[in-house]
Amino acid sequence: MIELAEMIAQLRGELATAMAAAERDELRFELGAVELEAEFAVQRTGTADGRIRFWVVEAGASAQQTASNTHRVHLTLQPRVRATGEPPYVAGDQSPRER
């Protein structure tokens, strides 16, 4: 399992790679809303700060969790380029299983 924040950081890295490819590609796409759906488990640590962590559950791993402690979250992210505030352009090679 990975933390929800780490999953979003990895997505941000992939989008940055696609934006860099857009700078050199003839054909570019304006990136619209990015929708994510993940199943996650909630864990509260027993430390003084009582931090709550959200762990993304790997596909197929949810059968090991009980229904009471797994949740599904749907996030819609609106990516913007920091310098301009505009939606980014992306390009790059198609990845396996990409539609």
N, CA, C and O atoms as CSV, one atom per row, in Angstrom:
chain,resi,resn,atom,element,x,y,z
A,1,MET,N,N,0.840,-1.187,0.000
A,1,MET,CA,C,0.000,0.000,0.000
A,1,MET,C,C,0.881,1.244,0.000
A,1,MET,O,O,1.980,1.238,0.554
A,2,ILE,N,N,0.393,2.302,-0.621
A,2,ILE,CA,C,1.085,3.585,-0.598
A,2,ILE,C,C,0.132,4.631,-0.031
A,2,ILE,O,O,-1.085,4.448,-0.048
A,3,GLU,N,N,0.687,5.714,0.464
A,3,GLU,CA,C,-0.151,6.783,1.000
A,3,GLU,C,C,-0.797,7.551,-0.147
A,3,GLU,O,O,-0.226,7.663,-1.232
A,4,LEU,N,N,-1.979,8.072,0.100
A,4,LEU,CA,C,-2.722,8.841,-0.891
A,4,LEU,C,C,-1.881,10.008,-1.405
A,4,LEU,O,O,-1.880,10.278,-2.606
A,5,ALA,N,N,-1.172,10.699,-0.528
A,5,ALA,CA,C,-0.328,11.828,-0.938
A,5,ALA,C,C,0.775,11.375,-1.887
A,5,ALA,O,O,1.117,12.089,-2.830
A,6,GLU,N,N,1.328,10.199,-1.642
A,6,GLU,CA,C,2.381,9.668,-2.515
A,6,GLU,C,C,1.818,9.330,-3.890
A,6,GLU,O,O,2.481,9.560,-4.901
A,7,MET,N,N,0.606,8.789,-3.941
A,7,MET,CA,C,-0.027,8.477,-5.214
A,7,MET,C,C,-0.222,9.747,-6.034
A,7,MET,O,O,0.044,9.754,-7.236
A,8,ILE,N,N,-0.683,10.819,-5.396
A,8,ILE,CA,C,-0.901,12.085,-6.100
A,8,ILE,C,C,0.440,12.676,-6.538
A,8,ILE,O,O,0.532,13.245,-7.626
A,9,ALA,N,N,1.480,12.553,-5.710
A,9,ALA,CA,C,2.808,13.045,-6.081
A,9,ALA,C,C,3.344,12.294,-7.295
A,9,ALA,O,O,3.958,12.900,-8.173
A,10,GLN,N,N,3.120,10.982,-7.357
A,10,GLN,CA,C,3.556,10.200,-8.512
A,10,GLN,C,C,2.799,10.622,-9.761
A,10,GLN,O,O,3.383,10.709,-10.841
A,11,LEU,N,N,1.512,10.883,-9.626
A,11,LEU,CA,C,0.715,11.371,-10.754
A,11,LEU,C,C,1.260,12.717,-11.234
A,11,LEU,O,O,1.388,12.943,-12.437
A,12,ARG,N,N,1.577,13.602,-10.304
A,12,ARG,CA,C,2.133,14.909,-10.654
A,12,ARG,C,C,3.428,14.734,-11.447
A,12,ARG,O,O,3.653,15.447,-12.426
A,13,GLY,N,N,4.273,13.803,-11.038
A,13,GLY,CA,C,5.520,13.532,-11.754
A,13,GLY,C,C,5.275,13.037,-13.173
A,13,GLY,O,O,5.962,13.450,-14.107
A,14,GLU,N,N,4.295,12.154,-13.333
A,14,GLU,CA,C,3.955,11.650,-14.666
A,14,GLU,C,C,3.434,12.773,-15.557
A,14,GLU,O,O,3.768,12.835,-16.741
A,15,LEU,N,N,2.617,13.660,-14.992
A,15,LEU,CA,C,2.101,14.785,-15.768
A,15,LEU,C,C,3.231,15.750,-16.144
A,15,LEU,O,O,3.225,16.304,-17.243
A,16,ALA,N,N,4.196,15.955,-15.247
A,16,ALA,CA,C,5.338,16.815,-15.560
A,16,ALA,C,C,6.153,16.235,-16.709
A,16,ALA,O,O,6.633,16.976,-17.567
A,17,THR,N,N,6.313,14.915,-16.731
A,17,THR,CA,C,7.026,14.259,-17.831
A,17,THR,C,C,6.277,14.458,-19.144
A,17,THR,O,O,6.892,14.729,-20.176
A,18,ALA,N,N,4.960,14.327,-19.110
A,18,ALA,CA,C,4.154,14.529,-20.308
A,18,ALA,C,C,4.198,15.984,-20.769
A,18,ALA,O,O,4.181,16.246,-21.972
A,19,MET,N,N,4.256,16.930,-19.838
A,19,MET,CA,C,4.358,18.350,-20.199
A,19,MET,C,C,5.696,18.632,-20.878
A,19,MET,O,O,5.751,19.393,-21.844
A,20,ALA,N,N,6.774,18.025,-20.380
A,20,ALA,CA,C,8.092,18.213,-20.991
A,20,ALA,C,C,8.091,17.659,-22.413
A,20,ALA,O,O,8.688,18.251,-23.312
A,21,ALA,N,N,7.420,16.523,-22.617
A,21,ALA,CA,C,7.324,15.949,-23.960
A,21,ALA,C,C,6.530,16.854,-24.884
A,21,ALA,O,O,6.812,16.907,-26.081
A,22,ALA,N,N,5.539,17.570,-24.356
A,22,ALA,CA,C,4.707,18.458,-25.171
A,22,ALA,C,C,5.511,19.607,-25.758
A,22,ALA,O,O,5.160,20.139,-26.811
A,23,GLU,N,N,6.592,19.992,-25.081
A,23,GLU,CA,C,7.423,21.088,-25.572
A,23,GLU,C,C,8.099,20.743,-26.892
A,23,GLU,O,O,8.385,21.638,-27.687
A,24,ARG,N,N,8.360,19.464,-27.139
A,24,ARG,CA,C,9.083,19.067,-28.347
A,24,ARG,C,C,8.215,18.343,-29.373
A,24,ARG,O,O,8.674,18.077,-30.484
A,25,ASP,N,N,6.970,18.019,-29.024
A,25,ASP,CA,C,6.094,17.292,-29.943
A,25,ASP,C,C,5.256,18.248,-30.783
A,25,ASP,O,O,4.854,19.316,-30.323
A,26,GLU,N,N,5.004,17.844,-32.018
A,26,GLU,CA,C,4.168,18.639,-32.912
A,26,GLU,C,C,2.710,18.619,-32.453
A,26,GLU,O,O,2.041,19.653,-32.459
A,27,LEU,N,N,2.222,17.453,-32.060
A,27,LEU,CA,C,0.836,17.295,-31.620
A,27,LEU,C,C,0.792,17.342,-30.099
A,27,LEU,O,O,1.492,16.587,-29.424
A,28,ARG,N,N,-0.039,18.237,-29.565
A,28,ARG,CA,C,-0.171,18.378,-28.122
A,28,ARG,C,C,-1.646,18.319,-27.758
A,28,ARG,O,O,-2.514,18.540,-28.602
A,29,PHE,N,N,-1.919,18.020,-26.500
A,29,PHE,CA,C,-3.280,17.971,-25.988
A,29,PHE,C,C,-3.375,18.867,-24.768
A,29,PHE,O,O,-2.504,18.837,-23.898
A,30,GLU,N,N,-4.438,19.669,-24.705
A,30,GLU,CA,C,-4.668,20.428,-23.485
A,30,GLU,C,C,-5.220,19.461,-22.447
A,30,GLU,O,O,-6.163,18.717,-22.716
A,31,LEU,N,N,-4.633,19.477,-21.276
A,31,LEU,CA,C,-5.057,18.580,-20.211
A,31,LEU,C,C,-6.255,19.173,-19.492
A,31,LEU,O,O,-6.193,20.304,-19.008
A,32,GLY,N,N,-7.344,18.420,-19.418
A,32,GLY,CA,C,-8.525,18.852,-18.688
A,32,GLY,C,C,-8.514,18.266,-17.286
A,32,GLY,O,O,-7.451,17.993,-16.727
A,33,ALA,N,N,-9.678,18.079,-16.732
A,33,ALA,CA,C,-9.803,17.521,-15.379
A,33,ALA,C,C,-9.188,16.128,-15.330
A,33,ALA,O,O,-9.339,15.339,-16.262
A,34,VAL,N,N,-8.504,15.840,-14.249
A,34,VAL,CA,C,-7.934,14.521,-14.019
A,34,VAL,C,C,-8.773,13.868,-12.936
A,34,VAL,O,O,-8.855,14.376,-11.817
A,35,GLU,N,N,-9.395,12.749,-13.262
A,35,GLU,CA,C,-10.251,12.067,-12.299
A,35,GLU,C,C,-9.562,10.810,-11.800
A,35,GLU,O,O,-9.076,9.996,-12.585
A,36,LEU,N,N,-9.529,10.665,-10.494
A,36,LEU,CA,C,-8.937,9.500,-9.846
A,36,LEU,C,C,-9.989,8.831,-8.987
A,36,LEU,O,O,-10.798,9.496,-8.339
A,37,GLU,N,N,-9.969,7.526,-8.989
A,37,GLU,CA,C,-10.797,6.789,-8.050
A,37,GLU,C,C,-9.900,5.743,-7.416
A,37,GLU,O,O,-9.236,4.980,-8.118
A,38,ALA,N,N,-9.878,5.706,-6.106
A,38,ALA,CA,C,-9.019,4.773,-5.396
A,38,ALA,C,C,-9.762,4.208,-4.202
A,38,ALA,O,O,-10.623,4.862,-3.615
A,39,GLU,N,N,-9.416,2.999,-3.860
A,39,GLU,CA,C,-9.921,2.394,-2.635
A,39,GLU,C,C,-8.813,2.555,-1.603
A,39,GLU,O,O,-7.648,2.285,-1.893
A,40,PHE,N,N,-9.166,2.987,-0.417
A,40,PHE,CA,C,-8.134,3.223,0.580
A,40,PHE,C,C,-8.574,2.729,1.943
A,40,PHE,O,O,-9.761,2.550,2.217
A,41,ALA,N,N,-7.574,2.514,2.789
A,41,ALA,CA,C,-7.800,2.122,4.171
A,41,ALA,C,C,-7.370,3.279,5.061
A,41,ALA,O,O,-6.393,3.966,4.762
A,42,VAL,N,N,-8.087,3.493,6.137
A,42,VAL,CA,C,-7.774,4.571,7.070
A,42,VAL,C,C,-7.067,3.965,8.275
A,42,VAL,O,O,-7.506,2.956,8.828
A,43,GLN,N,N,-5.967,4.596,8.673
A,43,GLN,CA,C,-5.216,4.117,9.835
A,43,GLN,C,C,-4.919,5.293,10.746
A,43,GLN,O,O,-4.393,6.312,10.300
A,44,ARG,N,N,-5.248,5.158,11.993
A,44,ARG,CA,C,-4.925,6.196,12.984
A,44,ARG,C,C,-3.773,5.676,13.826
A,44,ARG,O,O,-3.835,4.571,14.366
A,45,THR,N,N,-2.710,6.489,13.936
A,45,THR,CA,C,-1.562,6.077,14.733
A,45,THR,C,C,-1.846,6.325,16.210
A,45,THR,O,O,-2.643,7.196,16.562
A,46,GLY,N,N,-1.201,5.571,17.050
A,46,GLY,CA,C,-1.409,5.693,18.482
A,46,GLY,C,C,-0.486,6.699,19.144
A,46,GLY,O,O,-0.341,6.695,20.366
A,47,THR,N,N,0.136,7.553,18.360
A,47,THR,CA,C,1.059,8.540,18.937
A,47,THR,C,C,0.290,9.734,19.487
A,47,THR,O,O,-0.930,9.822,19.347
A,48,ALA,N,N,1.019,10.648,20.112
A,48,ALA,CA,C,0.400,11.815,20.740
A,48,ALA,C,C,-0.310,12.710,19.731
A,48,ALA,O,O,-1.331,13.321,20.050
A,49,ASP,N,N,0.234,12.790,18.497
A,49,ASP,CA,C,-0.407,13.666,17.515
A,49,ASP,C,C,-1.669,13.043,16.912
A,49,ASP,O,O,-2.476,13.747,16.304
A,50,GLY,N,N,-1.844,11.734,17.075
A,50,GLY,CA,C,-3.061,11.058,16.602
A,50,GLY,C,C,-3.282,11.185,15.107
A,50,GLY,O,O,-4.420,11.293,14.651
A,51,ARG,N,N,-2.212,11.173,14.349
A,51,ARG,CA,C,-2.282,11.369,12.903
A,51,ARG,C,C,-3.111,10.279,12.226
A,51,ARG,O,O,-3.017,9.100,12.569
A,52,ILE,N,N,-3.917,10.697,11.263
A,52,ILE,CA,C,-4.690,9.759,10.455
A,52,ILE,C,C,-4.012,9.653,9.104
A,52,ILE,O,O,-3.678,10.671,8.497
A,53,ARG,N,N,-3.799,8.418,8.618
A,53,ARG,CA,C,-3.152,8.200,7.332
A,53,ARG,C,C,-4.112,7.475,6.406
A,53,ARG,O,O,-4.882,6.614,6.832
A,54,PHE,N,N,-4.053,7.836,5.140
A,54,PHE,CA,C,-4.885,7.228,4.115
A,54,PHE,C,C,-3.981,6.403,3.204
A,54,PHE,O,O,-3.142,6.953,2.491
A,55,TRP,N,N,-4.153,5.095,3.230
A,55,TRP,CA,C,-3.342,4.177,2.434
A,55,TRP,C,C,-4.154,3.708,1.242
A,55,TRP,O,O,-5.265,3.203,1.400
A,56,VAL,N,N,-3.597,3.875,0.043
A,56,VAL,CA,C,-4.265,3.394,-1.159
A,56,VAL,C,C,-4.093,1.883,-1.202
A,56,VAL,O,O,-2.986,1.373,-1.036
A,57,VAL,N,N,-5.199,1.167,-1.425
A,57,VAL,CA,C,-5.196,-0.288,-1.449
A,57,VAL,C,C,-4.913,-0.750,-2.864
A,57,VAL,O,O,-5.530,-0.270,-3.815
A,58,GLU,N,N,-3.981,-1.681,-3.005
A,58,GLU,CA,C,-3.640,-2.230,-4.304
A,58,GLU,C,C,-4.822,-3.003,-4.867
A,58,GLU,O,O,-5.614,-3.567,-4.112
A,59,ALA,N,N,-4.941,-3.032,-6.180
A,59,ALA,CA,C,-6.017,-3.781,-6.829
A,59,ALA,C,C,-5.956,-5.232,-6.378
A,59,ALA,O,O,-4.887,-5.841,-6.382
A,60,GLY,N,N,-7.074,-5.776,-5.997
A,60,GLY,CA,C,-7.135,-7.162,-5.553
A,60,GLY,C,C,-6.834,-7.345,-4.073
A,60,GLY,O,O,-7.133,-8.400,-3.514
A,61,ALA,N,N,-6.256,-6.351,-3.434
A,61,ALA,CA,C,-5.899,-6.477,-2.022
A,61,ALA,C,C,-7.071,-6.177,-1.117
A,61,ALA,O,O,-7.020,-6.487,0.073
A,62,SER,N,N,-8.133,-5.577,-1.650
A,62,SER,CA,C,-9.244,-5.170,-0.801
A,62,SER,C,C,-9.974,-6.358,-0.191
A,62,SER,O,O,-10.659,-6.200,0.819
A,63,ALA,N,N,-9.844,-7.532,-0.776
A,63,ALA,CA,C,-10.502,-8.714,-0.225
A,63,ALA,C,C,-9.938,-9.058,1.152
A,63,ALA,O,O,-10.595,-9.736,1.942
A,64,GLN,N,N,-8.733,-8.597,1.437
A,64,GLN,CA,C,-8.119,-8.862,2.725
A,64,GLN,C,C,-8.590,-7.882,3.792
A,64,GLN,O,O,-8.369,-8.115,4.980
A,65,GLN,N,N,-9.220,-6.814,3.399
A,65,GLN,CA,C,-9.701,-5.811,4.336
A,65,GLN,C,C,-11.171,-6.084,4.655
A,65,GLN,O,O,-11.884,-6.679,3.848
A,66,THR,N,N,-11.606,-5.660,5.796
A,66,THR,CA,C,-13.018,-5.792,6.110
A,66,THR,C,C,-13.772,-4.619,5.518
A,66,THR,O,O,-13.183,-3.566,5.277
A,67,ALA,N,N,-15.054,-4.779,5.282
A,67,ALA,CA,C,-15.854,-3.725,4.661
A,67,ALA,C,C,-15.899,-2.474,5.519
A,67,ALA,O,O,-16.117,-1.380,4.998
A,68,SER,N,N,-15.700,-2.610,6.808
A,68,SER,CA,C,-15.823,-1.453,7.689
A,68,SER,C,C,-14.614,-0.525,7.657
A,68,SER,O,O,-14.718,0.618,8.101
A,69,ASN,N,N,-13.455,-0.984,7.140
A,69,ASN,CA,C,-12.303,-0.091,7.171
A,69,ASN,C,C,-11.706,0.204,5.802
A,69,ASN,O,O,-10.602,0.743,5.723
A,70,THR,N,N,-12.400,-0.131,4.728
A,70,THR,CA,C,-11.968,0.313,3.411
A,70,THR,C,C,-13.006,1.277,2.867
A,70,THR,O,O,-14.204,1.131,3.110
A,71,HIS,N,N,-12.529,2.251,2.136
A,71,HIS,CA,C,-13.388,3.299,1.606
A,71,HIS,C,C,-12.981,3.592,0.180
A,71,HIS,O,O,-11.850,3.310,-0.216
A,72,ARG,N,N,-13.872,4.143,-0.580
A,72,ARG,CA,C,-13.582,4.535,-1.950
A,72,ARG,C,C,-13.680,6.048,-2.028
A,72,ARG,O,O,-14.617,6.654,-1.509
A,73,VAL,N,N,-12.690,6.650,-2.691
A,73,VAL,CA,C,-12.677,8.098,-2.850
A,73,VAL,C,C,-12.550,8.420,-4.338
A,73,VAL,O,O,-11.822,7.754,-5.076
A,74,HIS,N,N,-13.265,9.439,-4.753
A,74,HIS,CA,C,-13.214,9.916,-6.136
A,74,HIS,C,C,-12.721,11.363,-6.080
A,74,HIS,O,O,-13.369,12.223,-5.482
A,75,LEU,N,N,-11.570,11.625,-6.707
A,75,LEU,CA,C,-10.987,12.964,-6.713
A,75,LEU,C,C,-11.013,13.516,-8.135
A,75,LEU,O,O,-10.715,12.796,-9.088
A,76,THR,N,N,-11.364,14.767,-8.276
A,76,THR,CA,C,-11.247,15.466,-9.553
A,76,THR,C,C,-10.238,16.578,-9.355
A,76,THR,O,O,-10.468,17.502,-8.576
A,77,LEU,N,N,-9.117,16.490,-10.063
A,77,LEU,CA,C,-8.047,17.465,-9.952
A,77,LEU,C,C,-8.061,18.357,-11.180
A,77,LEU,O,O,-8.243,17.874,-12.298
A,78,GLN,N,N,-7.874,19.639,-10.986
A,78,GLN,CA,C,-7.809,20.612,-12.086
A,78,GLN,C,C,-6.363,21.092,-12.192
A,78,GLN,O,O,-5.992,22.051,-11.514
A,79,PRO,N,N,-5.537,20.455,-13.022
A,79,PRO,CA,C,-4.129,20.846,-13.102
A,79,PRO,C,C,-3.957,22.218,-13.745
A,79,PRO,O,O,-4.659,22.557,-14.698
A,80,ARG,N,N,-3.025,23.001,-13.223
A,80,ARG,CA,C,-2.689,24.325,-13.742
A,80,ARG,C,C,-1.172,24.477,-13.704
A,80,ARG,O,O,-0.513,23.951,-12.808
A,81,VAL,N,N,-0.626,25.192,-14.669
A,81,VAL,CA,C,0.801,25.508,-14.670
A,81,VAL,C,C,1.010,26.657,-13.689
A,81,VAL,O,O,0.322,27.675,-13.765
A,82,ARG,N,N,1.942,26.497,-12.782
A,82,ARG,CA,C,2.138,27.488,-11.725
A,82,ARG,C,C,2.423,28.883,-12.283
A,82,ARG,O,O,1.850,29.867,-11.814
A,83,ALA,N,N,3.296,28.973,-13.270
A,83,ALA,CA,C,3.716,30.284,-13.775
A,83,ALA,C,C,2.595,31.040,-14.475
A,83,ALA,O,O,2.540,32.268,-14.400
A,84,THR,N,N,1.695,30.322,-15.160
A,84,THR,CA,C,0.665,30.991,-15.960
A,84,THR,C,C,-0.739,30.817,-15.419
A,84,THR,O,O,-1.624,31.616,-15.725
A,85,GLY,N,N,-0.956,29.788,-14.622
A,85,GLY,CA,C,-2.305,29.483,-14.151
A,85,GLY,C,C,-3.173,28.824,-15.207
A,85,GLY,O,O,-4.365,28.606,-14.989
A,86,GLU,N,N,-2.579,28.506,-16.356
A,86,GLU,CA,C,-3.315,27.897,-17.468
A,86,GLU,C,C,-3.248,26.374,-17.381
A,86,GLU,O,O,-2.348,25.824,-16.746
A,87,PRO,N,N,-4.218,25.684,-18.030
A,87,PRO,CA,C,-4.118,24.225,-18.113
A,87,PRO,C,C,-2.870,23.840,-18.897
A,87,PRO,O,O,-2.526,24.521,-19.864
A,88,PRO,N,N,-2.186,22.774,-18.511
A,88,PRO,CA,C,-0.974,22.377,-19.224
A,88,PRO,C,C,-1.295,21.651,-20.524
A,88,PRO,O,O,-2.396,21.135,-20.716
A,89,TYR,N,N,-0.316,21.627,-21.398
A,89,TYR,CA,C,-0.370,20.800,-22.594
A,89,TYR,C,C,0.495,19.587,-22.332
A,89,TYR,O,O,1.574,19.692,-21.750
A,90,VAL,N,N,0.014,18.436,-22.764
A,90,VAL,CA,C,0.751,17.194,-22.546
A,90,VAL,C,C,0.915,16.459,-23.859
A,90,VAL,O,O,0.144,16.652,-24.799
A,91,ALA,N,N,1.929,15.617,-23.911
A,91,ALA,CA,C,2.182,14.757,-25.055
A,91,ALA,C,C,3.061,13.623,-24.564
A,91,ALA,O,O,3.451,13.590,-23.397
A,92,GLY,N,N,3.366,12.708,-25.443
A,92,GLY,CA,C,4.256,11.621,-25.080
A,92,GLY,C,C,3.768,10.308,-25.640
A,92,GLY,O,O,2.699,10.218,-26.244
A,93,ASP,N,N,4.584,9.289,-25.424
A,93,ASP,CA,C,4.254,7.959,-25.915
A,93,ASP,C,C,3.104,7.366,-25.125
A,93,ASP,O,O,2.936,7.642,-23.937
A,94,GLN,N,N,2.318,6.548,-25.804
A,94,GLN,CA,C,1.222,5.856,-25.133
A,94,GLN,C,C,1.789,4.766,-24.249
A,94,GLN,O,O,2.664,4.007,-24.668
A,95,SER,N,N,1.298,4.690,-23.043
A,95,SER,CA,C,1.740,3.662,-22.099
A,95,SER,C,C,0.897,2.410,-22.276
A,95,SER,O,O,-0.218,2.476,-22.793
A,96,PRO,N,N,1.430,1.262,-21.844
A,96,PRO,CA,C,0.621,0.040,-21.901
A,96,PRO,C,C,-0.696,0.230,-21.118
A,96,PRO,O,O,-0.701,0.866,-20.065
A,97,ARG,N,N,-1.779,-0.307,-21.619
A,97,ARG,CA,C,-3.113,-0.250,-21.017
A,97,ARG,C,C,-3.699,1.145,-21.008
A,97,ARG,O,O,-4.731,1.365,-20.374
A,98,GLU,N,N,-3.067,2.112,-21.700
A,98,GLU,CA,C,-3.609,3.472,-21.762
A,98,GLU,C,C,-4.642,3.547,-22.879
A,98,GLU,O,O,-4.461,2.971,-23.952
A,99,ARG,N,N,-5.729,4.269,-22.607
A,99,ARG,CA,C,-6.769,4.406,-23.611
A,99,ARG,C,C,-6.792,5.824,-24.122
A,99,ARG,O,O,-7.605,6.156,-24.985
